[in-house]
Amino acid sequence: ELKVEQNPLFLSMQEGKNYTIYCNYSTTSDRLYWYRQDPGKSLESLFVLLSNGAVKQEGRLMASLDTKARLSTLHITAAVHDLSATYFCAVDMAGNQFYFGTGTSLTVIP
Amino acid sequence: GAGVSQSPSNKVTEKGKDVELRCDPISGHTALYWYRQSLGQGLEFLIYFQGNSAPDKSGLPSDRFSAERTGGSVSTLTIQRTQQEDSAVYLCASSPKYPVGTSGGRSSYNEQFFGPGTRLTVL
């Protein structure tokens, strides 16, 4: 069974700082998704990464995919309070099932 | 445009009762997924539909859980004889099974769109 691990599980950072969330997965896949979930809300799609070396950026978030290392990163630049949320990565196995990571709960402190 | 909708948004039931949860996917999306999220946890895959058929039921936790989809659209997840450990948020997602092009630099290939969830509490 595919395993998807995220670290850290909890992240508290000050506004203006940079940090990276890591997503490791255990088997070959070239499709990796990042989602954001606000407390009490559903999941919102952030990025879709479809090939080795893919890099996507939106605002202060940038995601990348290294399929050889089975690793995706979500980099936060100059964090702001509005980025506080839980971030999930998910790996797509032939579109039949998504395996979600454990989530990273991010708190940005003013 | 209309997104994925789920009903009810909240459901409180007594242990041993049956419950039905409903999901209305985005029109035209052929794939539909059910997940369960316990408090503070990640997402647990339950079942996946392609059209009306469910090629992957491996995630259903017990035979008390069943799901169906009719007309390639609405899906219902039924939990019989609910137990307290069934308490969770049940999320539904739909996706276009095949690539539909790009929008704003983000590929929509197999991307899942989630509903707001049904919060189930079993007393």
HADDOCK unambig.tbl for C-alpha pairs under 7 A between the chains (distance, minus, plus):
assign (segid A and resid 41 and name CA) (segid B and resid 116 and name CA) 6.38 0.50 0.50
assign (segid A and resid 42 and name CA) (segid B and resid 114 and name CA) 6.53 0.50 0.50
assign (segid A and resid 42 and name CA) (segid B and resid 115 and name CA) 6.45 0.50 0.50
assign (segid A and resid 42 and name CA) (segid B and resid 116 and name CA) 4.87 0.50 0.50
assign (segid A and resid 42 and name CA) (segid B and resid 117 and name CA) 6.52 0.50 0.50
assign (segid A and resid 43 and name CA) (segid B and resid 114 and name CA) 5.94 0.50 0.50
assign (segid A and resid 48 and name CA) (segid B and resid 106 and name CA) 6.60 0.50 0.50
assign (segid A and resid 48 and name CA) (segid B and resid 107 and name CA) 6.57 0.50 0.50
assign (segid A and resid 95 and name CA) (segid B and resid 110 and name CA) 6.46 0.50 0.50
assign (segid A and resid 96 and name CA) (segid B and resid 48 and name CA) 6.87 0.50 0.50
assign (segid A and resid 100 and name CA) (segid B and resid 42 and name CA) 6.86 0.50 0.50
assign (segid A and resid 100 and name CA) (segid B and resid 43 and name CA) 6.08 0.50 0.50
assign (segid A and resid 101 and name CA) (segid B and resid 42 and name CA) 6.65 0.50 0.50
assign (segid A and resid 102 and name CA) (segid B and resid 41 and name CA) 6.76 0.50 0.50
assign (segid A and resid 102 and name CA) (segid B and resid 42 and name CA) 4.80 0.50 0.50
assign (segid A and resid 103 and name CA) (segid B and resid 42 and name CA) 6.00 0.50 0.50
